[in-house]
Amino acid sequence: MQAIQVQRLGGPEVLELVEVEQPQPGPGQVRVEVAAAGVNFIDVYHRTGLYPKPLPFIPGDEGAGKVVAVGPGVETVKVGDRVASTNLAGAYAQYSVTEADRVVPVPEGVSDEQAAALLLQGLTAHYLVNDSYPVKQGDTVVVHAAAGGVGLLLTQLATKRGARVIGTVSALEKEKLARDAGAAEVIGYDNVAEDVRRLTDGKGVAAVYDGVGRSTFDASLASLRPHGVLVLYGQSSGPVPPFDLQRLARGGSLYITRPTLAHFIATPEELERRATDIFGRVADGTLSVHIGGRYPLAETAKAHTDLQSRRTTGKLLLLP
C-alpha cells in the first residue's frame, strides 16, 4: 500500500511517499481502508520531534473509512462498517489499524470526508465548551484562530450555548467565515487585549480558548475578566515559556488550564457519547464542517506547509 513515512525529523520535506505492507489487525483491532485522513497540528509536532515518536513512522491519527478486516475477539465492529477514529495507527496511508473500541460509527447523512474533517476537532470543541470552561448563556468569550478547523466548530458550539464570541483571525479574508460561524466580533492579532477591552466596555471576557500558544498567551491573559479562565489547548505558534503564577493573582484571580483530548475520550462510552452528539449535529444541519483543502498523499508536504502558514481555513484532508 502507499503511505507517507517520516524517516528523519524536520520540515515538510521529510514526508516521503513509500510502498509498505498493509498492517494486520491483532486481537481486538480492526483494519480500516482510509477514505480521508485529517491533517492536524499534532502531526506537525510529531514530524518535527516536539512530540517524539520512534523513527521511522507513518504520521496521522485521524481518519474515516470502511472496516475491511477484524482481529480475533472483535464483536462490536464488522467488515463493511463505516467508521471514524482519532486513534488510527498511521492514518496517512491507504490502510490503517486501531483498537475496535477506538472507532465510532459514521451515521447516514455524514460523509467520510465530513467525518474525517470533524472528529478530532469536533471532539476538541465539544469538551472545550462543555467541560474546560462550560459556556453559559450571556458569556462573552474569545476564540483564537476562529476561521481554523477547531475555531469554526468552537464558535458554532459556543454561540449555540448562548455566548457572544469575539473571534481572532490572521487575515481579513477570514473574517466572513468566522462571522458566518456566529462570531459577533472579529479582530486581528495586533492589539487583542485592547480590542477585547474596548468590545467589553473594559470588563474583559469570561474565557479565552487559545490553541495558538506562545504568540497569543500574554494577550489572552490580559483579555480576561476577574476569575476568568484561559483554556490553553494548543500551541500552533510554539510552546508557552514558563511564567510566574503570581500573574494570575495580579490579573484578577484568574484560572488557567491545559487540557488535551485524550483525557476527555478516555473510555469508549465517553468517546461514543461525544461523537454521537457532534455527528448528530452535522446530520441534522445544526453544525457545519468547512473543508479548506483536499490533497492526495503525494502532496502531503504541501498540506503541512499550508497548515503551518496559517493561510488556510477550516480542515485540511488527505485523500489516500
C-alpha positions in Angstrom: 0.0 0.0 0.0 1.0 3.6 -0.3 1.8 5.6 2.8 3.7 8.7 4.0 6.7 7.9 6.1 9.0 10.0 8.3 12.5 8.6 8.4 14.1 11.7 9.9 12.8 14.7 11.8 12.5 18.1 10.1 10.4 20.2 7.8 7.6 19.1 5.4 10.3 17.8 3.0 10.8 14.7 5.3 7.3 13.4 4.4 8.1 10.7 1.9 5.6 8.7 -0.2 6.6 5.0 0.1 5.3 1.5 -0.5 4.8 -0.6 2.6 3.0 -3.8 3.7 -0.6 -3.5 4.8 -0.9 -3.6 8.6 -2.6 -6.7 10.0 -5.2 -6.3 12.8 -4.3 -8.1 16.0 -6.6 -9.2 18.8 -9.2 -6.5 19.5 -8.2 -4.5 16.4 -9.7 -3.6 13.1 -8.1 -2.6 9.7 -9.7 0.4 8.0 -9.5 1.4 4.4 -8.8 5.1 4.8 -11.1 7.2 2.6 -9.9 10.5 4.2 -7.4 11.4 6.8 -7.3 14.6 8.8 -4.2 16.9 8.8 -3.6 18.3 12.3 -1.0 20.3 14.1 -0.1 17.3 16.3 1.1 15.7 13.1 3.5 18.7 12.7 4.7 18.2 16.3 5.4 14.6 15.6 7.2 15.4 12.3 9.4 18.0 14.0 10.1 16.0 17.1 8.3 18.4 19.5 6.2 15.3 20.5 8.7 12.5 19.9 7.9 9.2 18.2 10.2 6.3 17.3 11.6 6.6 13.8 10.6 5.7 11.2 6.8 6.2 11.5 3.7 6.9 9.4 2.1 10.1 10.6 -1.6 10.7 11.3 -4.1 9.7 13.8 -7.4 10.8 12.4 -9.4 9.3 9.6 -12.6 7.8 8.3 -13.3 4.9 6.0 -14.6 1.3 5.8 -13.6 -1.6 8.0 -12.1 -4.3 5.8 -10.7 -6.8 8.4 -11.2 -7.5 12.1 -8.9 -9.2 14.5 -9.7 -12.0 17.0 -12.2 -11.1 19.7 -13.8 -8.2 17.9 -17.6 -8.3 18.2 -18.7 -4.6 18.2 -17.5 -3.8 14.7 -17.9 -5.8 11.5 -16.4 -5.8 8.0 -18.2 -3.2 5.9 -19.0 -0.7 8.7 -18.3 2.9 8.1 -16.2 4.2 11.0 -14.0 7.1 12.1 -11.3 7.3 14.7 -8.8 9.7 16.2 -6.5 6.8 17.1 -5.7 5.3 13.7 -2.1 4.0 13.7 -0.6 5.9 10.8 -3.6 7.5 9.1 -1.5 8.9 6.3 -1.9 5.7 4.4 -4.3 3.6 2.3 -4.9 1.3 5.2 -4.6 1.7 9.0 -5.3 -0.3 12.2 -6.7 0.7 15.5 -8.4 -0.8 18.5 -12.1 -1.7 17.9 -13.2 0.3 20.9 -11.4 3.5 19.5 -13.6 3.7 16.4 -17.1 5.2 16.2 -19.8 4.6 13.7 -20.4 7.2 11.0 -24.1 7.7 10.6 -26.1 8.2 7.5 -26.1 11.8 6.5 -22.4 12.2 7.3 -19.9 11.6 4.5 -16.5 10.1 5.0 -14.9 13.4 4.3 -17.1 15.2 6.8 -16.3 12.5 9.4 -12.6 12.8 8.9 -12.8 16.6 9.0 -14.9 16.7 12.1 -13.9 14.0 14.5 -10.7 15.2 16.2 -11.5 18.9 16.1 -15.2 18.4 16.8 -14.5 16.3 19.9 -12.0 19.0 20.9 -14.5 21.8 20.5 -17.1 19.7 22.3 -15.0 19.2 25.5 -13.8 22.8 25.4 -17.3 24.4 25.6 -18.8 21.7 27.8 -16.0 20.9 30.2 -12.8 23.0 30.2 -14.9 26.2 30.5 -18.6 25.4 30.3 -20.1 28.2 28.3 -23.1 29.8 29.9 -25.9 31.9 28.4 -24.7 35.6 28.2 -21.0 34.8 28.4 -18.6 36.7 26.2 -15.6 34.6 25.2 -12.6 34.9 22.8 -11.9 32.1 20.3 -8.5 32.4 18.8 -8.0 31.3 15.1 -11.7 31.5 14.7 -11.6 30.6 11.0 -9.5 27.5 11.6 -10.8 23.9 12.0 -11.4 24.0 15.7 -12.2 27.7 15.7 -15.1 27.4 13.3 -16.6 24.5 15.3 -15.9 26.0 18.6 -17.5 29.3 17.6 -20.7 27.5 16.4 -21.0 25.4 19.6 -20.3 28.4 21.9 -22.9 30.6 20.2 -25.5 27.8 20.3 -25.0 27.8 24.1 -25.7 31.5 24.2 -22.3 33.0 24.2 -21.1 36.2 22.4 -17.9 35.2 20.6 -15.1 37.5 19.8 -13.0 35.7 17.2 -9.4 36.4 16.1 -8.2 35.9 12.6 -4.8 36.3 10.9 -6.2 37.8 7.7 -9.2 40.0 6.8 -10.4 37.5 4.2 -11.1 35.0 7.0 -13.5 37.4 8.8 -16.5 36.3 6.8 -16.0 32.6 7.7 -15.8 33.5 11.4 -18.9 35.7 11.2 -20.8 33.0 9.3 -20.0 30.6 12.1 -21.6 33.0 14.6 -18.8 35.3 15.8 -20.3 38.6 16.9 -17.0 40.5 16.6 -13.8 39.6 14.6 -10.4 41.2 15.3 -6.8 40.7 14.3 -3.9 39.8 16.4 -2.1 43.1 16.7 -4.0 44.6 19.6 -6.0 41.7 21.0 -6.2 42.7 24.7 -7.0 46.4 23.8 -9.7 45.4 21.3 -11.3 42.9 23.7 -11.4 45.5 26.5 -13.0 48.0 24.1 -15.6 45.5 22.9 -16.5 44.6 26.5 -16.6 48.1 28.0 -13.3 47.4 29.8 -14.6 44.3 31.7 -12.8 41.5 29.8 -14.2 38.1 28.9 -15.2 35.0 30.8 -12.9 32.8 28.9 -10.3 32.7 26.2 -10.0 29.5 24.1 -6.4 29.6 22.9 -4.9 27.0 20.5 -2.2 29.3 19.3 0.1 29.4 22.3 3.3 31.4 22.5 2.3 34.4 20.4 -1.1 34.9 21.9 -0.6 33.9 25.5 0.1 37.3 27.1 -2.8 38.9 25.3 -5.1 36.1 26.3 -4.3 36.6 30.0 -4.8 40.3 29.6 -8.2 39.8 28.0 -9.8 38.0 30.9 -12.2 39.5 33.5 -11.6 38.7 37.2 -12.0 35.0 37.8 -11.7 34.4 34.0 -10.4 31.2 32.5 -7.7 30.8 30.0 -8.1 27.5 28.2 -4.8 26.8 26.5 -5.5 23.7 24.3 -2.8 24.0 21.7 0.4 25.7 20.6 0.4 26.3 16.9 2.9 29.2 17.3 5.1 27.3 19.7 5.0 26.3 23.4 4.4 28.9 26.1 7.5 29.5 28.2 7.4 29.1 32.0 5.7 32.1 33.6 5.2 33.5 37.1 2.0 32.1 38.6 1.6 35.4 40.6 0.4 36.9 37.3 -2.9 35.0 37.8 -3.4 36.8 41.1 -2.5 40.2 39.7 -4.8 39.7 36.7 -7.9 39.1 39.0 -7.6 35.6 40.5 -7.5 34.1 37.1 -7.6 30.4 36.1 -5.6 28.6 33.5 -6.0 25.0 32.3 -4.0 23.0 29.7 -6.4 20.2 28.6 -5.8 17.5 25.9 -8.4 15.5 24.1 -7.2 12.1 25.3 -8.4 12.7 28.8 -12.0 13.6 27.6 -12.5 10.5 25.5 -10.6 8.1 27.8 -13.4 5.5 27.9 -15.3 4.0 24.9 -18.5 5.3 26.4 -17.3 8.9 26.6 -15.9 8.8 23.1 -19.2 7.5 21.7 -21.2 10.0 23.6 -19.3 13.0 22.3 -19.0 11.6 18.8 -22.7 10.8 18.6 -23.5 14.4 19.7 -21.3 16.1 17.1 -22.2 13.7 14.2 -25.8 14.2 15.0 -25.5 17.9 14.8 -23.9 17.6 11.3 -26.5 15.2 10.2 -29.4 17.5 11.2 -27.7 20.6 9.8 -27.1 22.4 13.1 -23.3 22.1 12.8 -21.4 22.8 9.6 -18.0 21.4 8.6 -15.7 23.5 6.5 -13.1 21.6 4.5 -10.4 24.1 3.5 -8.3 21.8 1.3 -8.0 18.3 -0.1 -4.7 16.7 -1.1 -3.5 13.4 -2.5 -0.9 11.5 -0.4 1.8 12.7 -2.9 1.1 16.3 -1.8 1.2 15.8 2.0 4.2 18.1 2.3 2.2 20.9 0.7 -0.6 20.2 3.1 1.7 20.6 6.1 3.2 23.8 4.5 -0.2 25.3 4.0 -1.3 24.4 7.5 1.7 26.0 9.2 1.4 29.1 7.0 -1.9 30.0 8.7 -3.2 30.8 5.3 -5.8 28.0 5.4 -9.3 27.9 6.8 -11.3 25.0 8.2 -9.9 21.5 8.0 -7.3 20.0 5.6 -7.7 16.4 4.4 -5.6 13.8 2.7 -7.4 11.5 0.3 -5.4 8.3 0.0 
